[in-house]
């Protein structure tokens, strides 16, 4: 018999630890879906908690709050809908009671656990084995619908990633999708909280299509959206039919509730509806547009969820601070953003003019505080102790620390979020100053190499970015970032005629080597074997290792790559 199923996807943006508020989001999505005739609504992994909850899972009072939230949600749902959502079970708070990352089916005034996550990742930013025990059985739930029974296979995030044809570290002992094959489900759902990384959306779709082919049924993939600390979840939820064609695609970087009608058991769309071809792209946006949207979402959510309404940053007239200012203006609004110009005797007139031109284009307020008097005061105070005036790196770092102190003072006085403007290249090799330019509550572009920064800025100035600029309330005519900023050689301007290339290799040379060392786990010997200059590789490798103590004290950076300097980077400081 044919079963006509209307299944919904609730791509939500939870706040970590706000169980009551997150439950309200689920209820609002369920009410919206129920009016459209949705029978089963799927929400993301751990949606009641927000992902990742980390050590909040160790607090018994929050487990009790989850019980209360579910007990209140169940009778509040519309009668004609069931919600499959990510929770923690069991709810007892005894020390000897293990926790499971679970899926609960809520509806008809009650709720019950129907599946537990089988594969618990403990690589990169994930540490689920610290909190959870792995489920032991495939998740399959039968739901009565219109006199028939829907056989719904339930997987949770990592459970989808064990396909042996798509090897991934670490290697798991079981394949949850393979174990579902003899159970012959009508539909498989995957509740996810999968952080953004460049290129990851296509891989998710590839794995879902492979699972659909193996099971011979549609796959519903529902991902969390929003920023939680340094992680940004892009959403991009979707449904694929058994042939891998996309039957439904949800938007990137914003909450949405959508639904699709499926004819089961074949998993076909009703007659007259067309699925997106399997080989077509998931989204029509460019990689730069996707990266821009993720940065804007990550900064906006970080500020909102941490209780900040405004931000401040240092404007140097350089490309890094220019990009951070643009992202902040898009995320928070230019009226909630202030730039601090802090020229010294080494700042070129062009840099000051460029910073002011950028601020005028964005419509953001600025304040200028020359730091030469403060530099002279520090020299006078330190001279007797040092036996001479500060010079060399000491004098350069003093300038950066003076600027960092002024920025922190403004942030404290006005209750603003201080945005660090350093990039990944600088953080990798230690070309940054502790308690100076590293000051801040969030490193907006801390996971972008310098070459990535230039690439994103040039896209932002192009006609291709016009729609995103308009959506963010930014000017749409002409370049947003003055071309002089993009065309001049990068410089910290801490001594006369200084250029970054005086100390570092050109970024076009440095960044590819850093990417292989940091993200691809290559050793210096492997790079040298490919023809890279041995002295250059060893020099970069030495800089990378010696800067670990700085990275340990850096503000969190929005993660956009496969491996960022943050919660997934666990290198020792003291090592040979």
N, C-alpha and C positions, 0 to 999 in steps of 0.2 A: 504494500500500500504506500501511496505517496503521502509524505508529511510535509506540509508547508510551514516552514519555520521562519519567524521574524526574529533575528538575533541582533542585539545592540552592543555597541562598544562605547564605554564611558572612559574617555581619555582625560584623566583628572590631574589636578595640580595640588597634591596634599601638602600640608605643613607638618614637618616631622614632630611627632608627639602630641599633636592637637587632635585627639581621637574624636572629640565631640564635633569640632568643626569639619573634620574630614568625613564624618558620618553624615553631616548635613549636605556635603557635596554629593555623596552617593545618593541620598534621598532625592535631591533636586534632579539629578540625572535620571533616576528611576521614574520620577513623575513625568518628566519630559518624554522619556521613551515610551511609557505606558500609554500616553495619549495617542501615540502613533501605532499602537498595536504590538509593540515589542513584547515577546513572551519571555525571553531570557536576556538579561543585560550582564555583560562581563566588564568588570573593573580591574585595575592593575594589581600587581603583587603588593602585599602589605599596605593596601590603600588606606586602611584605618590608621596606620602608624606613620605613613610617609617613609620613603626609602632614601638612605639607610637609617634605621633608628639607633643603631649601634648600642651603647651601654644603657640607653633608656629601657631596653629589654630586660635589664637586671632589676628594675624598680617594680616591686609587687603592686604598688598603688596604681600603676598604669595598666597592669594586667586586669586589675579590678575595674578600672575605667572602661577597658575594652568590653568586658562583660556587660556593663551598664549600657554602653553604646549599642551593642548588638541587640540587647533585650529591648531597647527603645526603638531601634530601627525596624525590627521585624514586623511589629504591628502597624507601623506607620507607612509601610510600602503599599502601593496600590494592589488590589486583590488579584489583578490579572498578570502580574509580573513576578519573576524570580530573579534575584541578583546573585551572581557568582563573584566573590570578592576576596582579596587577599587579607588574611588575618594571621594571628599567632594563636596556636593551640598547644596544649590545653590551657584553660584559663586559671587553673589552680596556681597558687603562688608558693607552694612548698619547695624546699631546696632540692628534694629528690625527684621532682617532676620535670622531665625534659621538655623543652619547647620545640615546636615544629613550625616551620614556615609553611602556612597552610592556605587552602581555599575553603571558604564557607559558602554554602548555598542558603540564601535568606529568602523567605517568602511564606505566605500563608500563615503569618503570625509567629513563625518560629525560625530557627536556623540550626544548621548542623555542619560539622566538618566533613568534607567529601574527598579531600586529597591533601597529601603532604609532599613538599618539594623533595625530589629524589637526589638531585645533584647539588651539593653545597659548595659554591666557589670560594676559594681562599687564595686567589691570585689578584694582582693589581690592586684595585680599590676595595675588593671584596674580602670579607672576613666572617663568612656565615658559620663556619665550623666553631667559632668562638661561642655562638649563641644557640645553635639549632642542632637537632639530631635529624639525620636523613630519613625520609619516608622509605618504607620497605615494599610497598605494593603499588602497582599501577593505579592511577586515579580514574575511575569510571563511575559515573552517576547516571541513574535512569530517572528522567523527569516525565511525569504524565502530562501529555498535551493533546487536547482534542480527542480523547479516547484512545490515543496511541502513546508509545513510550519513546522518548528521545534518549538515545544512548550518547552521552556526552563524555568524551575523554578530557581529563583535566591535567595539564602540565603547567609548571611554574618556571618561567624565565630560563635558567640554565639547563633545565630538562630538555630543551629544544636543541642544545648545542653539542650533543654527543654523537651525531651522525658520523659513522666511521669514514664516510666519503669526504668529510670536511674536517680533517684532523685539527685539533685545538688542544693547547696545553691548559691544565693537566689532562692526562688520559684517565677516563673514568672506568669503573668496573662494570657499569651497567649502561644500557641504552634505553631510556624510558620510552622513546617512540617505538622501538622494536618490540618492547614488551606489550604495547597496546595493539599490535597487529592482530593477534588471535582473538582479541575482544571485539573486533569489528565495530568500532564506534561509528556513529552517524556524522559527528563533528568533533574535531579536536580544538580545544581552546588553550591558549598560552597566556597566563597572567604575568606580565613583565614589569620590571623596573630596570631598564637597560640604558645606561648613560650614553650620551652622545660621544662619538668619535668620528673623525672624518672617514667616510667610506663604509661606516657600519650599517647604515640603513639597507644598502644593497645586499649585504651579507645576511641580515636578518630575513629578508625576503627570500633569498636563495635557500636558507635552511627551512623556512616554512613551506616553500614549494616542494622541497625534497620530502618533508614529512607528509605533506598532502598526497604525494605520489606513492609513498610507502603504505599509507593507511587507506588510500582510495577514498578520501573524504575531504571536505573543506577544512581549512585551518583558520581559526580566528586568533589574531595576535593583537593584544591590547597592552600598550606601553604607557608608563607614567610620563607626565610632562611637567616641566618646571625646574627651577634651580633649588638645590638643597646643598648649602655650603659650597664646596668647590665643584660638585657634580652638577651637570645640566642634563636633563632628560628631555629629549626632543619630540616625544610622542611618535608621530608617523605610524600609528596603528593601522592595521589593514586586515582584509580577508582574502584568502586565495582559494580558488576552487581546486578540485582534484587534479586538474591539468596544470596548475600553477599560475593560472591567469588571475589577475587582481579583480575581485568582485566589488571591493570597497576600499578606499584609501582615505584616511583621516589626515588633517593638516599637520604641518610641522610647527612646533614651538608654541602651540596654544591649545587650551582645553577644548574639547569638542565631544558631543554625544551624537553618534550616527548609527544607522541600522541598515540591514540588508535582508531581503527575502530569499530563502533558499528552498529548493525542492529536493527533499530527501527521499530515498537514500542516495540518489545520484549526485547530490550536491550542486545541481544546476541552478542557474538563475531562472526565474519565471520567463516565459516566452515574451520576447520583445525587449528584454534587458540585455545589455552587452557587458561582458567583463573586459577589463583592460588586458591586452595581450601580454603573455608571460615575458616576452623579451623587451617590453617597453619600460622606460624609466619609472621609478617610484614617484618621483616628483619632477616638476619642470624647472626647478630652481637650479642655479649654478652652485658649485661648491663654495664659492665666495659668498653668495647670498645666504646659503645655509649657515656658514660660519658666522656671518654677521648677525643673523637672527638668534643664533644660540648665545652669542656674547651679550646681546641686548637682553635676552630673557634671563641669562645667568646673573647679570648685574642687577637688573630690576628686581628679581626675586630675592637675591641676597640682601639688598637694601630693605625691601618690604618685610621680609621674614625676620630680619634682625632689628626692625623698628626704626630705620633711618628714612627720612623723607628728603634729605638733601645730601650733596657731596661736595668735596673740594679736592683739587689736584693742583700740582705744580705745572705751569705752562712754561716750557723752556724754548719753544720755537722749533723743537725737534719732532720727528715723525711719530715717536712712541706716544708722547703726551697728546699729540694731535689726534691720533686714533682713539685713545682712551676718552678724550673729551667728546668726540663724536658719538662713541658708544654710550657714554653717560648721558649726553643730551637726548639721545633716542630713548634710553631706558627710563630716565627720571624727569626729563623735560629741562630745557635750557635754563628756565627761571629758577630751578632748584640746584643749579650748578654754579660754582664759583671757581675761577682760576686765580692762582697766586703767581705773579711774575716776580722773580727774585734775582735780578741781574747783578753780576759782579763786574769788576774791572776787566774780566776776560770775556764777558758776554759780548758778542758782536751786535752792532746796531741792527743788522738784518734779522737776527734771531728774535730780538725784542719786537721788531716790527711784524715778523711772521706770527708770533704768538698773539699779538693784538689783532691782527687781521683775521686769524682763525676765530678768536672769541667774538669778533664783530659778526662774522658769517653765521656763527651758531646762535648769536643773541644771548651769550652768557656774560655775567658780570665778572670783572677782574679787579684785582688790587695789586699795585706794584710796591714792593718793599725792597729797595736796594740793600745788598748785604755787605757792601764794602766797609761801612762803619763797624759792623759786627766782626768782620774778619780782622780789622785793626785792633779791636778790643781783645779778641782772643789772642792775637799775637803779643799784645802788651802784657796780658795776664800770664801767658805761658812762657814768655821769653826768659824770665829769671829761672824758672824750673828746668827748662831745656838747655839753658846756657846760650841760646840764640833764638831767633824767630823761627816758628814752624816753617818747614820747606818741604819740597818733594811731595811724596804721597801723603804725608801728614797734613800739609797745607791744602792739598786737593780734597782730602776726606773731610777736613774741617768745613770747607764750603758746602759739601753735600750735607753734613750733619747740621749746619746752621739752617739750611733750607728745610731739612726734615723736622727740626724743632719748630720752625715757624708754621709749617703745615699742620703739625700736631696741635699746636696752640690754637690755630683757627678751628680745627676740627673739634677740639674740646670746648672752646668758647661758644661755638654756634651749634653744637650737637650734630655736626656733619660726619658723614663717612669719608675717610681719607682714602683716595684711590692711588695705589702704587702704579707707576707707569713703566716698570721694567719689563723686558721681554725675556723669552726663554734662552736666547743665545747668551745674554749677559748673565743670567742666573746660572747657566751651565758652567761658564768659565770664571765666575766670580768677579765680573766687571761691573761691580755694584758695591755700595757702601752700607755696611751695617749701621743702623740708627741714623741713616741719611736718606738716600733715595729709595731704600728698601722699606722705609716707614709706610704704614698703611694698614687698612682693614681688609683690603681685597686687591689682589694683583689681577687686573682685568685681562691683560694680554700676557700673563706669565707663562702661558703654554703655547705662545706663538714665537717662532724663530724670527729674527730680524727680517729675513727675506719674506716670511709670511706677512709681516706687518706691512711691508711695502706693497706686496701683491694685493692685500685687502684694501689698502688706501687707494690704490689706482683703480680698483673696481668701484670703490665708493665714489670716486670722482667721475666715473663713466656714465653714459646714458643708461646702462644696464641696471644701475642702482636707483634710478629715478623713482620707481614705484616704492621701494623700501624707504627711501628718504621721505617721500610724501607721507607714507603711513606713519613714520616716526615724528612728523611735524618738523622735519629739517628742510632747509632751502633746497629746491630742485633745479635751479638754473645755475649752470656753470659748475666749476670745481667746488667741492665743499672744503677740501684741504688745499691751501695755497700751494701752487706748483713749486714755489721757491723752497718750501719745506721738503718736498720730495726730491728735489734736484741737488741740494747741497750735500756734501759729504757728512756722514754721521760724526758727531763730536759731542763729548761731555762738556767742553768749554771750561775746563778747570785750570788750564794754563794757556799761554799765548799760542794761537794757531794749532791747537790740539785737534787731532783726528783719531777716530777709533782705530783706523788702520795703522797708526803709529805703534800700537800695542798688540792688536789682534790681526789675524789673517782677514782678508776681505770676507764679508759675510757670505758671498756666493761660494767661497771655498770652505769656510768654517761650518756653515749650517748643514750641508750634506754629511760631513763627517760626524758632527754632533748627533744627527738623527740616527745614523747607523750605530753609534755607541750607546745612545740613550734609549732609543725605541726599538731597535732591532737586535739589541744584545750582542753586537759584534765586539770582538776583542781587537786591540791594536794590531795583533799579528794577522788577523783575518783581513783587515783593511790594507795593511802593507802588502799582503799577498796579492791583492787585486791591483796593485800598481800605485797606491797612494805613497806620497813621500814619507819615509820612515821618521825623519826628524819632526816633520809637521804633525804627524799622527801622535807621536809620543808627547810632543809639547801640548797638544790639545787634551790628550788623555790625562796628563799631569795636572793641567788647569782644572779639569772636570773633577778630579778626585780631591784636590786641595780645597775646593770651594764648598765641600759638603757642609762644613760648620755654618756657612752663611745660609745655605738653603734650609737648614734646620730651623732657622730663626726668621724665615721669610713669611709674609702673609699668605693665606691660601690663594691659589691661582685657579681660575676657571679652567677646568680640564676639557680640552677639545681634541687631544691626540690620543694615540694608543697607549702612551706612557708619559705622564706628567710628573713634575717635581711636586709631590704632595703626598696624600695618604697612601698612594700605591707605590711610592718610591721609598725603599727601606734600606738604604745603604748606610753602613757604619761611618762614623766620623773618623775614628782612630783605626787605621788599617795600614798594612804594609804597602 
